Amino acid sequence: MQREFVSMISHEFRSPMAAIQGTSHLIEMSLNGNLPGKLDRYLEIQKESLKTLGELVDQVLLLNQLFTDNVRSTADSTEKLLQ
């Protein structure tokens, strides 16, 4: 159940992240790379933030996988001890 919850949360984070990333790309493409004023820097900050958030989501998924595997391994070891 925990694994499904973490997967759902991951999806809920990644969906808006993809929309933001797509919108940023469309802005860049529509202006043919000629971004006015500080817009170029703002889009760069946005890309960096999306990358960081994506890495955090990946880490949560990895930690959940490690925890799940550890619990499974502990349960298997306990079962073997009881036999």
C-alpha positions as CSV (number, residue, x, y, z in Angstrom):
1,M,0.0,0.0,0.0
2,Q,2.8,2.4,0.8
3,R,4.5,1.7,-2.5
4,E,1.3,2.5,-4.4
5,F,1.0,5.8,-2.4
6,V,4.5,6.8,-3.2
7,S,4.0,6.0,-6.9
8,M,0.9,8.0,-7.0
9,I,2.6,11.0,-5.3
10,S,5.5,10.7,-7.7
11,H,3.0,10.8,-10.6
12,E,1.2,13.8,-9.1
13,F,4.5,15.7,-8.9
14,R,5.7,14.7,-12.4
15,S,2.6,15.7,-14.2
16,P,2.7,19.4,-13.4
17,M,6.5,19.3,-13.8
18,A,6.1,18.1,-17.4
19,A,3.5,20.8,-18.1
20,I,5.8,23.5,-16.7
21,Q,8.7,22.2,-18.7
22,G,6.6,22.0,-21.9
23,T,5.4,25.6,-21.4
24,S,8.9,26.8,-20.9
25,H,10.0,25.1,-24.1
26,L,7.1,26.6,-26.0
27,I,8.0,30.1,-24.8
28,E,11.6,29.6,-26.0
29,M,10.5,28.2,-29.3
30,S,7.9,30.9,-30.0
31,L,10.5,33.6,-29.4
32,N,13.1,31.8,-31.5
33,G,15.6,32.0,-28.7
34,N,15.4,35.8,-28.6
35,L,14.2,36.1,-25.0
36,P,13.6,39.6,-23.8
37,G,15.2,41.0,-20.7
38,K,15.5,38.7,-17.7
39,L,13.2,36.1,-19.2
40,D,16.1,34.0,-20.3
41,R,17.5,33.9,-16.7
42,Y,14.0,33.2,-15.3
43,L,13.6,30.2,-17.6
44,E,17.0,28.9,-16.7
45,I,16.1,29.1,-13.0
46,Q,12.9,27.3,-13.7
47,K,14.8,24.5,-15.6
48,E,17.3,24.1,-12.7
49,S,14.4,24.0,-10.2
50,L,12.5,21.4,-12.2
51,K,15.7,19.3,-12.4
52,T,16.2,19.5,-8.6
53,L,12.6,18.6,-8.0
54,G,12.8,15.7,-10.4
55,E,15.9,14.4,-8.6
56,L,14.1,14.7,-5.3
57,V,11.2,12.6,-6.6
58,D,13.6,10.0,-7.9
59,Q,15.3,9.9,-4.5
60,V,11.9,9.4,-2.7
61,L,11.1,6.5,-5.1
62,L,14.6,5.0,-4.5
63,L,14.3,5.2,-0.8
64,N,10.8,3.7,-0.9
65,Q,12.2,0.8,-3.0
66,L,15.1,0.3,-0.6
67,F,12.7,0.3,2.3
68,T,10.4,-2.1,0.6
69,D,13.2,-4.5,-0.3
70,N,14.6,-4.3,3.3
71,V,11.2,-5.1,4.8
72,R,10.8,-8.0,2.4
73,S,14.3,-9.3,3.1
74,T,13.7,-9.0,6.9
75,A,10.4,-10.8,6.6
76,D,12.1,-13.6,4.6
77,S,14.9,-13.9,7.1
78,T,12.4,-14.0,10.0
79,E,10.4,-16.7,8.2
80,K,13.6,-18.8,7.7
81,L,14.5,-18.4,11.4
82,L,11.1,-19.6,12.5
83,Q,11.2,-22.7,10.3
